[in-house]
């Protein structure tokens, strides 16, 4: 089983920055996509930023130009650099690794880390 542990969340003022980390352990093979999602009460979890195994990135329109997703393959760690934070970025952030192995797809999730942006 792939295990994901997020860190780096916290309370920050609007305009500030945070960097989230997601450390992966276990059988890291066949991972085709890694991403950061966020969720607020009563709303569906949404993709904030993603990166493919080939290094292509994609971002939600609401965070383009402010957030940057990156990875360190040697450390099996995924990052999300968040700059110019806004109160509407407040959410629980989750990292996700998606494995495609043959015809089987598996999604692995971290436990989530709270990000709170005060105005």
N, CA, C and O atoms as a printed pandas DataFrame, in Angstrom:
     atom_number atom_name residue_name chain_id  residue_number  x_coord  y_coord  z_coord
0              1         N          UNK        A               1    0.823   -1.191    0.000
1              2        CA          UNK        A               1    0.000    0.000    0.000
2              3         C          UNK        A               1    0.866    1.255    0.000
3              4         O          UNK        A               1    1.832    1.354    0.757
4              5         N          UNK        A               2    0.516    2.195   -0.843
5              6        CA          UNK        A               2    1.191    3.489   -0.828
6              7         C          UNK        A               2    0.639    4.315    0.332
7              8         O          UNK        A               2   -0.576    4.413    0.508
8              9         N          UNK        A               3    1.515    4.895    1.104
9             10        CA          UNK        A               3    1.096    5.774    2.211
10            11         C          UNK        A               3    1.572    7.189    1.934
11            12         O          UNK        A               3    2.719    7.409    1.542
12            13         N          UNK        A               4    0.682    8.139    2.141
13            14        CA          UNK        A               4    0.982    9.543    1.878
14            15         C          UNK        A               4    0.783   10.346    3.152
15            16         O          UNK        A               4   -0.246   10.217    3.815
16            17         N          UNK        A               5    1.753   11.166    3.495
17            18        CA          UNK        A               5    1.676   11.989    4.685
18            19         C          UNK        A               5    1.933   13.440    4.301
19            20         O          UNK        A               5    3.014   13.796    3.830
20            21         N          UNK        A               6    0.908   14.272    4.514
21            22        CA          UNK        A               6    1.037   15.697    4.196
22            23         C          UNK        A               6    1.548   16.472    5.407
23            24         O          UNK        A               6    1.370   16.063    6.555
24            25         N          UNK        A               7    2.177   17.583    5.119
25            26        CA          UNK        A               7    2.608   18.510    6.165
26            27         C          UNK        A               7    2.712   19.902    5.545
27            28         O          UNK        A               7    2.689   20.068    4.326
28            29         N          UNK        A               8    2.826   20.890    6.422
29            30        CA          UNK        A               8    3.046   22.252    5.942
30            31         C          UNK        A               8    1.850   23.173    6.018
31            32         O          UNK        A               8    1.973   24.365    5.735
32            33         N          UNK        A               9    0.699   22.652    6.391
33            34        CA          UNK        A               9   -0.465   23.518    6.516
34            35         C          UNK        A               9   -0.345   24.415    7.735
35            36         O          UNK        A               9    0.572   24.280    8.545
36            37         N          UNK        A              10   -1.299   25.337    7.847
37            38        CA          UNK        A              10   -1.283   26.228    8.996
38            39         C          UNK        A              10   -2.117   27.463    8.752
39            40         O          UNK        A              10   -2.908   27.533    7.811
40            41         N          UNK        A              11   -1.920   28.431    9.622
41            42        CA          UNK        A              11   -2.641   29.704    9.549
42            43         C          UNK        A              11   -1.707   30.771    8.994
43            44         O          UNK        A              11   -0.577   30.925    9.455
44            45         N          UNK        A              12   -2.191   31.494    8.010
45            46        CA          UNK        A              12   -1.373   32.528    7.391
46            47         C          UNK        A              12   -2.278   33.703    7.023
47            48         O          UNK        A              12   -3.469   33.525    6.767
48            49         N          UNK        A              13   -1.709   34.885    7.001
49            50        CA          UNK        A              13   -2.487   36.061    6.595
50            51         C          UNK        A              13   -2.595   36.133    5.079
51            52         O          UNK        A              13   -1.753   35.605    4.353
52            53         N          UNK        A              14   -3.627   36.781    4.627
53            54        CA          UNK        A              14   -3.801   36.984    3.190
54            55         C          UNK        A              14   -2.552   37.637    2.602
55            56         O          UNK        A              14   -1.985   38.566    3.178
56            57         N          UNK        A              15   -2.141   37.129    1.443
57            58        CA          UNK        A              15   -0.927   37.610    0.811
58            59         C          UNK        A              15    0.309   36.817    1.173
59            60         O          UNK        A              15    1.361   36.973    0.552
60            61         N          UNK        A              16    0.186   35.967    2.174
61            62        CA          UNK        A              16    1.306   35.165    2.620
62            63         C          UNK        A              16    1.502   33.913    1.781
63            64         O          UNK        A              16    0.822   33.693    0.779
64            65         N          UNK        A              17    2.460   33.095    2.226
65            66        CA          UNK        A              17    2.833   31.886    1.494
66            67         C          UNK        A              17    2.911   30.688    2.427
67            68         O          UNK        A              17    3.177   30.821    3.622
68            69         N          UNK        A              18    2.676   29.534    1.858
69            70        CA          UNK        A              18    2.873   28.263    2.543
70            71         C          UNK        A              18    3.388   27.263    1.521
71            72         O          UNK        A              18    3.115   27.381    0.327
72            73         N          UNK        A              19    4.137   26.275    2.004
73            74        CA          UNK        A              19    4.531   25.171    1.130
74            75         C          UNK        A              19    4.060   23.869    1.762
75            76         O          UNK        A              19    4.433   23.538    2.888
76            77         N          UNK        A              20    3.251   23.152    1.036
77            78        CA          UNK        A              20    2.779   21.845    1.482
78            79         C          UNK        A              20    3.709   20.761    0.940
79            80         O          UNK        A              20    4.243   20.862   -0.165
80            81         N          UNK        A              21    3.881   19.734    1.747
81            82        CA          UNK        A              21    4.687   18.580    1.345
82            83         C          UNK        A              21    3.850   17.323    1.490
83            84         O          UNK        A              21    2.982   17.235    2.359
84            85         N          UNK        A              22    4.118   16.360    0.635
85            86        CA          UNK        A              22    3.438   15.063    0.688
86            87         C          UNK        A              22    4.508   13.991    0.498
87            88         O          UNK        A              22    5.028   13.793   -0.600
88            89         N          UNK        A              23    4.818   13.314    1.584
89            90        CA          UNK        A              23    5.852   12.281    1.544
90            91         C          UNK        A              23    5.207   10.927    1.297
91            92         O          UNK        A              23    4.278   10.532    2.002
92            93         N          UNK        A              24    5.703   10.228    0.299
93            94        CA          UNK        A              24    5.152    8.931   -0.071
94            95         C          UNK        A              24    6.073    7.806    0.368
95            96         O          UNK        A              24    7.297    7.927    0.326
96            97         N          UNK        A              25    5.462    6.720    0.786
97            98        CA          UNK        A              25    6.222    5.518    1.129
98            99         C          UNK        A              25    5.450    4.308    0.629
99           100         O          UNK        A              25    4.253    4.375    0.349
100          101         N          UNK        A              26    6.174    3.198    0.526
101          102        CA          UNK        A              26    5.544    1.994    0.028
102          103         C          UNK        A              26    5.924    1.752   -1.426
103          104         O          UNK        A              26    6.890    2.326   -1.930
104          105         N          UNK        A              27    5.154    0.896   -2.097
105          106        CA          UNK        A              27    5.489    0.522   -3.479
106          107         C          UNK        A              27    5.119    1.621   -4.476
107          108         O          UNK        A              27    4.006    1.652   -5.002
108          109         N          UNK        A              28    6.073    2.522   -4.724
109          110        CA          UNK        A              28    5.833    3.632   -5.644
110          111         C          UNK        A              28    6.192    3.180   -7.044
111          112         O          UNK        A              28    7.313    3.395   -7.504
112          113         N          UNK        A              29    5.246    2.555   -7.719
113          114        CA          UNK        A              29    5.441    2.187   -9.109
114          115         C          UNK        A              29    4.120    2.378   -9.836
115          116         O          UNK        A              29    3.047    2.289   -9.240
116          117         N          UNK        A              30    4.215    2.639  -11.120
117          118        CA          UNK        A              30    3.001    2.790  -11.900
118          119         C          UNK        A              30    2.218    4.061  -11.610
119          120         O          UNK        A              30    1.066    4.189  -12.023
120          121         N          UNK        A              31    2.840    5.008  -10.899
121          122        CA          UNK        A              31    2.144    6.263  -10.587
122          123         C          UNK        A              31    2.118    7.125  -11.851
123          124         O          UNK        A              31    3.174    7.489  -12.369
124          125         N          UNK        A              32    0.956    7.445  -12.337
125          126        CA          UNK        A              32    0.828    8.207  -13.578
126          127         C          UNK        A              32    0.464    9.666  -13.324
127          128         O          UNK        A              32    0.680   10.523  -14.181
128          129         N          UNK        A              33   -0.085    9.946  -12.152
129          130        CA          UNK        A              33   -0.504   11.313  -11.863
130          131         C          UNK        A              33   -0.431   11.553  -10.361
131          132         O          UNK        A              33   -0.777   10.685   -9.560
132          133         N          UNK        A              34    0.024   12.743   -9.997
133          134        CA          UNK        A              34    0.052   13.168   -8.601
134          135         C          UNK        A              34   -0.634   14.525   -8.540
135          136         O          UNK        A              34   -0.484   15.355   -9.436
136          137         N          UNK        A              35   -1.376   14.732   -7.481
137          138        CA          UNK        A              35   -2.101   15.986   -7.425
138          139         C          UNK        A              35   -2.388   16.459   -6.026
139          140         O          UNK        A              35   -2.300   15.703   -5.058
140          141         N          UNK        A              36   -2.734   17.726   -5.940
141          142        CA          UNK        A              36   -3.216   18.334   -4.705
142          143         C          UNK        A              36   -4.685   18.704   -4.918
143          144         O          UNK        A              36   -5.048   19.332   -5.912
144          145         N          UNK        A              37   -5.506   18.304   -3.975
145          146        CA          UNK        A              37   -6.921   18.622   -3.982
146          147         C          UNK        A              37   -7.227   19.412   -2.712
147          148         O          UNK        A              37   -6.453   19.404   -1.755
148          149         N          UNK        A              38   -8.368   20.089   -2.725
149          150        CA          UNK        A              38   -8.809   20.759   -1.510
150          151         C          UNK        A              38  -10.318   20.612   -1.363
151          152         O          UNK        A              38  -11.053   20.407   -2.329
152          153         N          UNK        A              39  -10.735   20.724   -0.123
153          154        CA          UNK        A              39  -12.154   20.546    0.178
154          155         C          UNK        A              39  -12.552   21.453    1.325
155          156         O          UNK        A              39  -11.837   21.577    2.321
156          157         N          UNK        A              40  -13.710   22.087    1.167
157          158        CA          UNK        A              40  -14.315   22.875    2.235
158          159         C          UNK        A              40  -15.639   22.229    2.605
159          160         O          UNK        A              40  -16.211   21.486    1.807
160          161         N          UNK        A              41  -16.133   22.505    3.813
161          162        CA          UNK        A              41  -17.372   21.856    4.268
162          163         C          UNK        A              41  -18.524   22.067    3.292
163          164         O          UNK        A              41  -18.790   23.186    2.855
164          165         N          UNK        A              42  -19.198   20.978    2.962
165          166        CA          UNK        A              42  -20.353   21.047    2.095
166          167         C          UNK        A              42  -20.049   21.092    0.620
167          168         O          UNK        A              42  -20.961   21.162   -0.204
168          169         N          UNK        A              43  -18.781   21.054    0.278
169          170        CA          UNK        A              43  -18.403   21.119   -1.140
170          171         C          UNK        A              43  -17.612   19.880   -1.535
171          172         O          UNK        A              43  -17.018   19.201   -0.698
172          173         N          UNK        A              44  -17.623   19.609   -2.832
173          174        CA          UNK        A              44  -16.860   18.481   -3.335
174          175         C          UNK        A              44  -15.369   18.800   -3.334
175          176         O          UNK        A              44  -14.956   19.955   -3.438
176          177         N          UNK        A              45  -14.593   17.757   -3.216
177          178        CA          UNK        A              45  -13.144   17.912   -3.311
178          179         C          UNK        A              45  -12.799   18.327   -4.738
179          180         O          UNK        A              45  -13.317   17.762   -5.702
180          181         N          UNK        A              46  -11.921   19.318   -4.862
181          182        CA          UNK        A              46  -11.564   19.817   -6.186
182          183         C          UNK        A              46  -10.067   19.730   -6.412
183          184         O          UNK        A              46   -9.268   19.865   -5.485
184          185         N          UNK        A              47   -9.702   19.498   -7.676
185          186        CA          UNK        A              47   -8.285   19.449   -8.036
186          187         C          UNK        A              47   -7.732   20.862   -8.074
187          188         O          UNK        A              47   -8.276   21.737   -8.747
188          189         N          UNK        A              48   -6.660   21.074   -7.353
189          190        CA          UNK        A              48   -5.994   22.373   -7.320
190          191         C          UNK        A              48   -4.840   22.395   -8.310
191          192         O          UNK        A              48   -4.693   23.341   -9.084
192          193         N          UNK        A              49   -4.019   21.342   -8.283
193          194        CA          UNK        A              49   -2.862   21.255   -9.167
194          195         C          UNK        A              49   -2.490   19.794   -9.344
195          196         O          UNK        A              49   -2.632   18.987   -8.425
196          197         N          UNK        A              50   -2.011   19.465  -10.535
197          198        CA          UNK        A              50   -1.614   18.102  -10.810
198          199         C          UNK        A              50   -0.357   18.048  -11.652
199          200         O          UNK        A              50   -0.014   19.001  -12.352
200          201         N          UNK        A              51    0.318   16.925  -11.573
201          202        CA          UNK        A              51    1.521   16.714  -12.379
202          203         C          UNK        A              51    1.545   15.264  -12.818
203          204         O          UNK        A              51    1.314   14.357  -12.019
204          205         N          UNK        A              52    1.825   15.054  -14.093
205          206        CA          UNK        A              52    1.864   13.693  -14.613
206          207         C          UNK        A              52    3.256   13.093  -14.426
207          208         O          UNK        A              52    4.209   13.784  -14.064
208          209         N          UNK        A              53    3.345   11.805  -14.679
209          210        CA          UNK        A              53    4.644   11.134  -14.585
210          211         C          UNK        A              53    5.627   11.726  -15.581
211          212         O          UNK        A              53    6.838   11.656  -15.371
212          213         N          UNK        A              54    5.125   12.307  -16.658
213          214        CA          UNK        A              54    5.982   12.937  -17.652
214          215         C          UNK        A              54    6.332   14.371  -17.335
215          216         O          UNK        A              54    7.089   15.006  -18.070
216          217         N          UNK        A              55    5.789   14.888  -16.247
217          218        CA          UNK        A              55    6.140   16.235  -15.819
218          219         C          UNK        A              55    5.197   17.334  -16.264
219          220         O          UNK        A              55    5.443   18.508  -15.987
220          221         N          UNK        A              56    4.127   16.976  -16.948
221          222        CA          UNK        A              56    3.164   18.000  -17.350
222          223         C          UNK        A              56    2.330   18.414  -16.153
223          224         O          UNK        A              56    1.917   17.580  -15.347
224          225         N          UNK        A              57    2.088   19.710  -16.046
225          226        CA          UNK        A              57    1.335   20.229  -14.919
226          227         C          UNK        A              57    0.026   20.862  -15.379
227          228         O          UNK        A              57   -0.103   21.316  -16.516
228          229         N          UNK        A              58   -0.929   20.879  -14.473
229          230        CA          UNK        A              58   -2.175   21.587  -14.720
230          231         C          UNK        A              58   -2.664   22.184  -13.419
231          232         O          UNK        A              58   -2.411   21.649  -12.340
232          233         N          UNK        A              59   -3.369   23.302  -13.533
233          234        CA          UNK        A              59   -3.809   24.046  -12.368
234          235         C          UNK        A              59   -5.265   24.482  -12.521
235          236         O          UNK        A              59   -5.745   24.734  -13.626
236          237         N          UNK        A              60   -5.945   24.562  -11.395
237          238        CA          UNK        A              60   -7.262   25.183  -11.395
238          239         C          UNK        A              60   -7.095   26.656  -11.744
239          240         O          UNK        A              60   -6.100   27.282  -11.378
240          241         N          UNK        A              61   -8.070   27.198  -12.449
241          242        CA          UNK        A              61   -7.984   28.610  -12.849
242          243         C          UNK        A              61   -7.794   29.534  -11.645
243          244         O          UNK        A              61   -7.115   30.557  -11.733
244          245         N          UNK        A              62   -8.397   29.161  -10.539
245          246        CA          UNK        A              62   -8.367   30.033   -9.363
246          247         C          UNK        A              62   -6.980   30.159   -8.731
247          248         O          UNK        A              62   -6.743   31.066   -7.933
248          249         N          UNK        A              63   -6.063   29.253   -9.084
249          250        CA          UNK        A              63   -4.742   29.298   -8.458
250          251         C          UNK        A              63   -3.610   29.529   -9.457
251          252         O          UNK        A              63   -2.447   29.627   -9.065
252          253         N          UNK        A              64   -3.939   29.614  -10.727
253          254        CA          UNK        A              64   -2.898   29.811  -11.738
254          255         C          UNK        A              64   -2.127   31.091  -11.465
255          256         O          UNK        A              64   -2.707   32.139  -11.181
256          257         N          UNK        A              65   -0.810   30.983  -11.558
257          258        CA          UNK        A              65    0.044   32.129  -11.301
258          259         C          UNK        A              65    0.384   32.333   -9.840
259          260         O          UNK        A              65    1.246   33.149   -9.515
260          261         N          UNK        A              66   -0.280   31.606   -8.952
261          262        CA          UNK        A              66   -0.018   31.745   -7.506
262          263         C          UNK        A              66    0.539   30.462   -6.901
263          264         O          UNK        A              66    1.374   30.518   -5.997
264          265         N          UNK        A              67    0.090   29.312   -7.386
265          266        CA          UNK        A              67    0.505   28.017   -6.839
266          267         C          UNK        A              67    1.419   27.320   -7.832
267          268         O          UNK        A              67    1.267   27.468   -9.045
268          269         N          UNK        A              68    2.365   26.561   -7.307
269          270        CA          UNK        A              68    3.270   25.774   -8.145
270          271         C          UNK        A              68    3.405   24.373   -7.563
271          272         O          UNK        A              68    3.741   24.203   -6.391
272          273         N          UNK        A              69    3.140   23.387   -8.389
273          274        CA          UNK        A              69    3.305   21.989   -7.969
274          275         C          UNK        A              69    4.662   21.501   -8.463
275          276         O          UNK        A              69    5.095   21.836   -9.566
276          277         N          UNK        A              70    5.320   20.711   -7.633
277          278        CA          UNK        A              70    6.608   20.148   -8.024
278          279         C          UNK        A              70    6.805   18.829   -7.294
279          280         O          UNK        A              70    6.035   18.480   -6.399
280          281         N          UNK        A              71    7.832   18.109   -7.681
281          282        CA          UNK        A              71    8.092   16.823   -7.045
282          283         C          UNK        A              71    9.593   16.592   -6.953
283          284         O          UNK        A              71   10.377   17.117   -7.743
284          285         N          UNK        A              72    9.958   15.806   -5.981
285          286        CA          UNK        A              72   11.343   15.371   -5.814
286          287         C          UNK        A              72   11.308   13.853   -5.882
287          288         O          UNK        A              72   10.962   13.192   -4.904
288          289         N          UNK        A              73   11.661   13.308   -7.019
289          290        CA          UNK        A              73   11.559   11.859   -7.211
290          291         C          UNK        A              73   12.498   11.097   -6.270
291          292         O          UNK        A              73   12.165   10.005   -5.809
292          293         N          UNK        A              74   13.651   11.666   -5.991
293          294        CA          UNK        A              74   14.610   10.988   -5.118
294          295         C          UNK        A              74   14.070   10.852   -3.703
295          296         O          UNK        A              74   14.370    9.885   -3.003
296          297         N          UNK        A              75   13.273   11.825   -3.291
297          298        CA          UNK        A              75   12.713   11.807   -1.932
298          299         C          UNK        A              75   11.268   11.309   -1.899
299          300         O          UNK        A              75   10.646   11.256   -0.837
300          301         N          UNK        A              76   10.733   10.942   -3.085
301          302        CA          UNK        A              76    9.323   10.506   -3.166
302          303         C          UNK        A              76    8.393   11.520   -2.506
303          304         O          UNK        A              76    7.499   11.161   -1.740
304          305         N          UNK        A              77    8.620   12.776   -2.816
305          306        CA          UNK        A              77    7.863   13.842   -2.165
306          307         C          UNK        A              77    7.269   14.783   -3.204
307          308         O          UNK        A              77    7.914   15.167   -4.179
308          309         N          UNK        A              78    6.020   15.134   -2.953
309          310        CA          UNK        A              78    5.281   16.077   -3.785
310          311         C          UNK        A              78    5.123   17.370   -3.007
311          312         O          UNK        A              78    4.903   17.349   -1.796
312          313         N          UNK        A              79    5.234   18.494   -3.699
313          314        CA          UNK        A              79    5.135   19.790   -3.041
314          315         C          UNK        A              79    4.050   20.659   -3.695
315          316         O          UNK        A              79    3.685   20.474   -4.856
316          317         N          UNK        A              80    3.562   21.599   -2.910
317          318        CA          UNK        A              80    2.700   22.636   -3.451
318          319         C          UNK        A              80    3.132   23.957   -2.817
319          320         O          UNK        A              80    2.916   24.189   -1.627
320          321         N          UNK        A              81    3.735   24.804   -3.618
321          322        CA          UNK        A              81    4.102   26.139   -3.156
322          323         C          UNK        A              81    2.923   27.063   -3.407
323          324         O          UNK        A              81    2.463   27.207   -4.540
324          325         N          UNK        A              82    2.442   27.682   -2.348
325          326        CA          UNK        A              82    1.268   28.546   -2.441
326          327         C          UNK        A              82    1.658   29.962   -2.057
327          328         O          UNK        A              82    2.027   30.227   -0.912
328          329         N          UNK        A              83    1.576   30.862   -3.010
329          330        CA          UNK        A              83    1.896   32.269   -2.795
330          331         C          UNK        A              83    0.651   33.135   -2.958
331          332         O          UNK        A              83   -0.361   32.702   -3.509
332          333         N          UNK        A              84    0.749   34.351   -2.473
333          334        CA          UNK        A              84   -0.364   35.305   -2.594
334          335         C          UNK        A              84   -1.683   34.674   -2.155
335          336         O          UNK        A              84   -2.696   34.764   -2.849
336          337         N          UNK        A              85   -1.649   34.046   -1.011
337          338        CA          UNK        A              85   -2.829   33.316   -0.534
338          339         C          UNK        A              85   -3.991   34.253   -0.261
339          340         O          UNK        A              85   -3.814   35.396    0.161
340          341         N          UNK        A              86   -5.179   33.737   -0.512
341          342        CA          UNK        A              86   -6.422   34.478   -0.316
342          343         C          UNK        A              86   -7.300   33.732    0.681
343          344         O          UNK        A              86   -7.162   32.519    0.839
344          345         N          UNK        A              87   -8.203   34.447    1.355
345          346        CA          UNK        A              87   -9.103   33.751    2.286
346          347         C          UNK        A              87   -9.867   32.601    1.622
347          348         O          UNK        A              87  -10.158   31.597    2.271
348          349         N          UNK        A              88  -10.187   32.740    0.351
349          350        CA          UNK        A              88  -10.924   31.669   -0.336
350          351         C          UNK        A              88  -10.076   30.426   -0.603
351          352         O          UNK        A              88  -10.595   29.414   -1.074
352          353         N          UNK        A              89   -8.793   30.494   -0.310
353          354        CA          UNK        A              89   -7.941   29.304   -0.401
354          355         C          UNK        A              89   -8.044   28.440    0.857
355          356         O          UNK        A              89   -7.488   27.342    0.905
356          357         N          UNK        A              90   -8.741   28.925    1.855
357          358        CA          UNK        A              90   -8.919   28.169    3.092
358          359         C          UNK        A              90   -9.638   26.860    2.815
359          360         O          UNK        A              90  -10.727   26.851    2.241
360          361         N          UNK        A              91   -9.029   25.758    3.224
361          362        CA          UNK        A              91   -9.582   24.422    2.959
362          363         C          UNK        A              91   -8.679   23.385    3.599
363          364         O          UNK        A              91   -7.596   23.695    4.097
364          365         N          UNK        A              92   -9.146   22.150    3.575
365          366        CA          UNK        A              92   -8.272   21.021    3.875
366          367         C          UNK        A              92   -7.675   20.560    2.546
367          368         O          UNK        A              92   -8.394   20.300    1.581
368          369         N          UNK        A              93   -6.367   20.467    2.519
369          370        CA          UNK        A              93   -5.657   20.078    1.301
370          371         C          UNK        A              93   -5.205   18.628    1.409
371          372         O          UNK        A              93   -4.652   18.203    2.423
372          373         N          UNK        A              94   -5.454   17.882    0.340
373          374        CA          UNK        A              94   -5.108   16.465    0.282
374          375         C          UNK        A              94   -4.191   16.208   -0.907
375          376         O          UNK        A              94   -4.370   16.790   -1.977
376          377         N          UNK        A              95   -3.214   15.338   -0.715
377          378        CA          UNK        A              95   -2.432   14.908   -1.870
378          379         C          UNK        A              95   -2.971   13.559   -2.346
379          380         O          UNK        A              95   -3.537   12.779   -1.579
380          381         N          UNK        A              96   -2.776   13.325   -3.606
381          382        CA          UNK        A              96   -3.288   12.118   -4.251
382          383         C          UNK        A              96   -2.251   11.575   -5.208
383          384         O          UNK        A              96   -1.639   12.321   -5.973
384          385         N          UNK        A              97   -2.058   10.263   -5.157
385          386        CA          UNK        A              97   -1.240    9.564   -6.144
386          387         C          UNK        A              97   -2.160    8.576   -6.864
387          388         O          UNK        A              97   -2.893    7.819   -6.228
388          389         N          UNK        A              98   -2.112    8.595   -8.170
389          390        CA          UNK        A              98   -2.922    7.662   -8.951
390          391         C          UNK        A              98   -2.021    6.655   -9.656
391          392         O          UNK        A              98   -1.089    7.016  -10.375
392          393         N          UNK        A              99   -2.323    5.407   -9.432
393          394        CA          UNK        A              99   -1.552    4.340  -10.052
394          395         C          UNK        A              99   -2.380    3.707  -11.153
395          396         O          UNK        A              99   -3.562    3.417  -10.971
396          397         N          UNK        A             100   -1.751    3.495  -12.293
397          398        CA          UNK        A             100   -2.343    2.726  -13.386
398          399         C          UNK        A             100   -1.439    1.531  -13.629
399          400         O          UNK        A             100   -0.285    1.680  -14.033
400          401         N          UNK        A             101   -1.972    0.352  -13.379
401          402        CA          UNK        A             101   -1.167   -0.874  -13.511
402          403         C          UNK        A             101   -2.004   -1.891  -14.256
403          404         O          UNK        A             101   -2.939   -2.476  -13.711
404          405         N          UNK        A             102   -1.647   -2.090  -15.516
405          406        CA          UNK        A             102   -2.489   -2.926  -16.358
406          407         C          UNK        A             102   -3.821   -2.229  -16.560
407          408         O          UNK        A             102   -3.872   -1.080  -17.000
408          409         N          UNK        A             103   -4.883   -2.920  -16.242
409          410        CA          UNK        A             103   -6.218   -2.338  -16.398
410          411         C          UNK        A             103   -6.755   -1.767  -15.093
411          412         O          UNK        A             103   -7.907   -1.339  -15.028
412          413         N          UNK        A             104   -5.924   -1.758  -14.052
413          414        CA          UNK        A             104   -6.391   -1.350  -12.729
414          415         C          UNK        A             104   -5.886    0.036  -12.367
415          416         O          UNK        A             104   -4.711    0.363  -12.533
416          417         N          UNK        A             105   -6.818    0.837  -11.866
417          418        CA          UNK        A             105   -6.480    2.170  -11.380
418          419         C          UNK        A             105   -6.707    2.221   -9.876
419          420         O          UNK        A             105   -7.753    1.794   -9.387
420          421         N          UNK        A             106   -5.725    2.744   -9.140
421          422        CA          UNK        A             106   -5.849    2.909   -7.697
422          423         C          UNK        A             106   -5.524    4.344   -7.318
423          424         O          UNK        A             106   -4.553    4.923   -7.804
424          425         N          UNK        A             107   -6.332    4.898   -6.460
425          426        CA          UNK        A             107   -6.090    6.237   -5.927
426          427         C          UNK        A             107   -5.677    6.135   -4.464
427          428         O          UNK        A             107   -6.316    5.443   -3.672
428          429         N          UNK        A             108   -4.616    6.825   -4.125
429          430        CA          UNK        A             108   -4.129    6.872   -2.748
430          431         C          UNK        A             108   -4.206    8.315   -2.261
431          432         O          UNK        A             108   -3.867    9.252   -2.985
432          433         N          UNK        A             109   -4.663    8.472   -1.008
433          434        CA          UNK        A             109   -4.876    9.804   -0.452
434          435         C          UNK        A             109   -4.127    9.967    0.860
435          436         O          UNK        A             109   -3.964    9.020    1.629
436          437         N          UNK        A             110   -3.680   11.182    1.093
437          438        CA          UNK        A             110   -3.150   11.513    2.397
438          439         C          UNK        A             110   -4.282   11.841    3.350
439          440         O          UNK        A             110   -5.456   11.802    2.981
440          441         N          UNK        A             111   -3.912   12.167    4.587
441          442        CA          UNK        A             111   -4.902   12.415    5.630
442          443         C          UNK        A             111   -5.440   13.832    5.595
443          444         O          UNK        A             111   -6.441   14.135    6.244
444          445         N          UNK        A             112   -4.786   14.699    4.846
445          446        CA          UNK        A             112   -5.219   16.082    4.734
446          447         C          UNK        A             112   -4.484   16.999    5.688
447          448         O          UNK        A             112   -4.089   16.596    6.782
448          449         N          UNK        A             113   -4.307   18.229    5.261
449          450        CA          UNK        A             113   -3.693   19.250    6.115
450          451         C          UNK        A             113   -4.491   20.539    5.960
451          452         O          UNK        A             113   -4.827   20.943    4.847
452          453         N          UNK        A             114   -4.789   21.174    7.080
453          454        CA          UNK        A             114   -5.635   22.364    7.080
454          455         C          UNK        A             114   -4.820   23.592    6.706
455          456         O          UNK        A             114   -3.743   23.837    7.250
456          457         N          UNK        A             115   -5.359   24.355    5.770
457          458        CA          UNK        A             115   -4.793   25.654    5.415
458          459         C          UNK        A             115   -5.859   26.703    5.707
459          460         O          UNK        A             115   -6.973   26.632    5.188
460          461         N          UNK        A             116   -5.509   27.671    6.538
461          462        CA          UNK        A             116   -6.436   28.736    6.884
462          463         C          UNK        A             116   -5.783   30.070    6.557
463          464         O          UNK        A             116   -4.689   30.371    7.034
464          465         N          UNK        A             117   -6.465   30.869    5.736
465          466        CA          UNK        A             117   -5.952   32.170    5.331
466          467         C          UNK        A             117   -6.864   33.241    5.927
467          468         O          UNK        A             117   -8.052   33.306    5.610
468          469         N          UNK        A             118   -6.305   34.061    6.775
469          470        CA          UNK        A             118   -7.090   35.119    7.419
470          471         C          UNK        A             118   -7.023   36.405    6.598
471          472         O          UNK        A             118   -6.027   36.691    5.934
472          473         N          UNK        A             119   -8.101   37.163    6.662
473          474        CA          UNK        A             119   -8.157   38.419    5.882
474          475         C          UNK        A             119   -7.618   39.593    6.673
475          476         O          UNK        A             119   -7.592   40.716    6.170
